[in-house]
Amino acid sequence: MATQRIGIIMHGVTGRMGMNQHLIRSVLAIRDQGGILLKDGDRLVPDVIIVGRNEKKIAELAAKHGVERYTTDLDAALANPDDTIFFDAASTQMRPGLLRKAIDAGKHVYSEKPVSEGLEEAIAIAKHAKAKGVKNGIVHDKLDLPGLLKLKRLRDSGFFGKILSVRGEFGYWVFEGDWMPAQRPSWNYRKQDGGGMVSDMLCHWRYVLDNVVAPVKAVNCTAVTHIPERWDENGERYDATADDAAYATFELEGDIIAQLNSSWCTRVRRDDLVTFHIDGTHGSAVAGLHTCYSQARANTPKPVWNPDQKQTMNFFEDWVEVPDNADFDNGFKVQWEQFLRHVVEDAPWSYTLEEGAKGVQLAELGYKSSEERRWLDVPALDI
């Protein structure tokens, strides 16, 4: 058994998502477990170089986590032939230019979503990667969450019968930042800086619906800014110009209707910060990030509507938890391992930049639907 090194340029990993989910819990976790066991018996071990603008910050991050290489010179990093993968988790506004530069340097590219702010740019970068022959990917982390894996398992087994509808609830209360510090960066609430619930979350809902339920055919969305003023990291008041909630209905293949609410202005009284409820003729299921509960046709209760009497039935008691039946790893780490296998062994990989463009397409149509107050079809992309 031999050890193979693979060099990964990681850009934008000083932010919360890039640092925690991608650097620490994925790539460095793969390194610390001794790499990935390949089909030929070798072990593939990541060798990371952190790239960022703030040298002090990236130096501290590297030292804390045992990363030997870091730089503020992206061009120099891209010029190193020993590093074959470029990853980006910085701002959406910068991403297309960074990906194009990495592709032109011959790097395989993997990226956080969304791939761009607009569909035309997303299609262009996907076509550019294809033309240059580099392997490419966009993060689809929620597909490897235990709850959604269980939902897909139920679908594939035929548990639901004919699927009728999907209801999704996502979000929580993000404090305004005046008397209680906000849990999310202030740029998320400024449209001019790339913020917005529709652009952030409809990219996710596209791949979740397409892969766990059925492909999206049409969308009707209402985007709103419920809280017009917030306070930033320095305690300075600013105008919240981006949408902080999106209420969307989707038509899926098979005459399935999906309704997904996404909001930073809601207080949680449900099983998880995100829940997906699928109803079918033979059964129903509700999943969060990790757990999934099902109710089959045979054990569906028979309530009767009577507003004059207090409800005595406990509807939660009639659901059965779907067992794990497998060991579930971190969803981000799982997709990193899949992408690394794809690069080195040409293993199957579906989550290309073309799939990323589909997410941007749905977000763009969501905004247009909200502005025009109407349903819009979701056409196939020509990439």
N, C-alpha and C positions, 0 to 999 in steps of 0.2 A: 504494500500500500504506500503510495506516494502522496505528498501534499502539493496541491496546486494553489498558487497565489492568484487572486484577481483584484486588480486595483480599481477602487471606486472613488470618484471625485464627488463629494457631497457638498452641495451649495445651499445656503439658506437653512442650516440646521441649528442656528442659535435661537430660533423661535420655538414656541411650545410644541407644536405638532412635529416639526422636523427633528427637534432634539429628542423628545421623549419617544415618539412612536417609530421614527425611522432610524435615527442614529443609535440610541441606547437600547431600545427594546427589540430592534430588528437586526441591523447590520452588526452591531457590536455583540449582541446576543448570539448571533450565528458564529462570529469569531470566537467567543468565549466557550461555546459548546464544542469547539474543535472543528468547525466548518460543516459543510454539507457532504454527505457520503454520495459519491457519484456512482453511476452504473458500472464503471470499470473498477470500482473499489478504491479509487483515489478520494482524497478529501479536498474540497474546494474551500479555501479560507480567504475571507475578505481582508484587504489591506486598504484602509481608509485614509484619504487626505481631505481635511476640512477646509472649505474655502469661504471667506467672508470679508466684509469691509472693515470690521472692527478687530484689529489684531489682538488687542488685549482680551477681548471676549472669546475669540476662537482659541487663543493660546490657553486660557483658563479651562475652557471646555475640553480641549485635547488633553491637558495634563490631568484633569479630574478623571477621565475615562480611559487613560492609557493609549491614547492615539498619538503616534510619534510624529505625524506629518500634518502641517497646516500652512496656509498661505493666504495672503490678500491678493495675489496675482492670478486671476482666473486664466488669463491667456497662457501663462507659463504652465499651469496645471493641465490645460487642454493640450499643450504641446508635448507632454510626456507620453510616449508610446506605451509605457508600461502600465498606464491606467486606462482601462478600456471602457468603463461605464461612467456616465455623467448622470447625477441625480439632482433634481431641483425641488426645493420646498419654499422658495422665496415668494415674492408677490406675483400675483397673476399678471399684472401689467408688464413685468420684466420677462416673464416666462418664455413667450415665443422667440424673442431675440436670443435668449440664453440657449434655448434648445437648438435653434438654427446654428448658432456658433459651434455648439458641441457636435452637432451632426456633420457640419463642414469639416470639423477636426477628425472625423472618422469614428467618433464615440457612439456606442450604443447608449440610448437615453431612456431614463425612467423618471416619471414626474408626478408630483402631486396634481390634483385637479383644482379648478378647471384649467385646461391647457391654454386657454386664452380668454379674453373678454368678449370676443366676437367670433361668429361661425366662419366667416371668410378666412380669418387668420388661422383658425383651428384646422380647417381643411387644407390650407396651404402648408402648414407645418407637417401634417400627416402625409401629404403627398411628397414633401421634400424628404422625409425620412424613408419613404418607400423608394423614391428615385435613387437615393444614395445607398440603399441596401443595408442600412443599419437596423438592428433590432431595437424595438421601442415599446414602451409601456406607459400606461397611466394607472394611478392607484385606484383600485376598486375594493378597498379594504372591507367594506361591510358584507361582501359576499362570503367572506370567511369567518364571520362572527358565528358562534355556536347557535344562537337563536335563529338566524336566517338559514344556516345549513340544515337545521331541523325542519324548518318550513319547506325548504326545497325537497328534502327527503320525503315529507308527507305528500307534496305535489307529485313527485316522480313515482311514488307507490300507488297513486290513484286514490288516496284517502279522501280527497275533497269531492270526488265525482266531477260534475261540471262546476267549475269555479264561477261564482256569480259576481262577487264584489270583493274589494279590498278597502280597508280603512287604516290610515296611518296617522299617528300623532307624534310629532317631534318637537322638542324644545323645552325651555325652562325660563325662569325669570332672570334676565341679565340686569343687574343693578345699574342705575343711571350714572353712578360714579360721584354723586354729590355727597351724600352722607354715608354711603357704603361703596368701597371700590368695586368697579366692574370686574367680572370674571373673564371678559374677552377684550382684545385690543380695540382701541377706539377707531382704528381705520375701518373696521367691519361696518361702521355706521356712517361712513362718508362715501357716497357714491363716487366722488372724484378720485378717491384712493382705491377703488376697486371693491368696495363693500356692497352688501346687498344679500338678503335672504334667498331671493330667486336664483341669483348667480351662484351662490354658495351651495344650496341644497338640491335644486332641481337636477344638477349634474349627478348627484347621488341617486335620486329617485329614478332617473332614467335607467341606470344599470341594475338597480334593485328590481324594478318592475320587469325589465326585459329578461332578466336571468332567473328570478325567483318565481314570477307569475306568468307573464306573457308580454310580448313586444308592445310598446306604446304606439298608438295610431293617431291620437288627437289629444289636445290639451285645452282647458279653460282655466285661467288663473286670475286671481286678484292679488296684487302686491300692494301692501300698505306700509306706511310709516306711522306706527301708533304713538311712539314717543319722539317728539320733534327736537328735543334738546338733551344732551348728555354732557358728562364731564370726563376729560381725558386723563391720561396717566399722571399728568402734572397738576391735576385739580382744576384745569381751565375748562370753562364752559365752551361747548361748540354746538353748531347746528347739525342734527342728525339728518343727513340728506339721503341716506340709503334706506331701502325698505327693510323693516325689521320683522315682518311676518308675510307669509305667502299661503293663500288658501287655494288649492289646486284640485281640479277634477280631471281624470284621464280616462280616455277610452282605450282599452287594450284589445288585442286580437282575441277572438272568441266571444265578443260582446260582453266583456268584463268591464265593470266600472270601478275605478279606483279613486278614492278621495284622500288626499294627504294634506294635513295642516302642519305648517312649520312656523314656529314663533319663538322670538326671544322675549315675548311679553306675556307668558303664560305661567301659572303656578301648577306644579305637577301633582296630580292625584291619579296615578296609574302605576302599572307595575315597573316601568322603566322610563328613562328619558326619551326613548323612542319605542313605540309599539306598532306592530303590524297585525291586523286582524283580517283573516281570509275566511269568507263564507262560501260554502259549496253545497250542492244538493245532498251529499253523503256525509259531510262533516265540516267542522270549523276549527280554526286554530288561531291562537294569539301568541306572538313572539316578541320578546324584547331583545336586548343585546346577547343574552346568554341563555335564558330559559324560554321554553315554548310549552304551551298548554293546548290540549286538543279536546274536542267534544264530538263524538260520533253520532250519527243519526239515531242509533238504537238507544243511547242514553241522553238524548236531548229532553230537557224538562218541558212540561206543558203549562206555562203560566197563563193566567186569565186576567184580562184588564179589568180592574175595579178601583177607580180613584177614590172611592168612599172608605176603603179600608187600608190600613198600613200594610205594606208588602212584607210577608213573612218568609218568603223564599230567599235563600242565600244563593245567588246565581254563581258565585265563585266555587261552591262546593261540587258543582257538576262537571268540573274540568279536570283532566288528568295530565300530569306533567309528562312530556315526551322525554324519554331517557337519553342520556348522552350517547351511549353505545360506541363511544370513541373518545380518544384524547384530543382535545381542542387546544391548539396553540394560539398565540397572539395573531390576529388576522393580518396585521401589517407584516409581521415576520413571515407568515406563511406565503404571502404574495412575493416578498423579497426572495424567498427560497425558490419559488416557481420561476421568477424572472431570471435569477442566476442560472438555474438549470437550462432555461431557454437559451441564454447567451452561450453557455459552454457546451451543452449537449443537444441543442436544438429541440428541447422538450416542448410539448404543446403549450401554447400561450395565446389567449384570446383577447387580452385587455390592452390592445394597441392604441396608438394615438388616434386612429380612426374611431375607436369606441369613445375616446375622450371627446372627439368632435361631436358625437351624438349627444353627449351631455351638454355641451355648449349650445347645440341646436335647440334642445328642449328649454334651456334657460332663456335663450333669445326669444323663442316663441312664447314662453311664459310672460315675459315683459310685454311683448306685442299684444298678446291676448288681454292683458290687464289694461293696457292703454286704449285698446279698441273695444273692450268689453264684449268679447265674442270668442266662440270656439275656433281653433285653428288645427288643421291637419298637420301631421308630422311626416313629411315625405322622406323616402330613402335618400341617403347621401351618395353622391358619385365621387368616390375617392379611389 
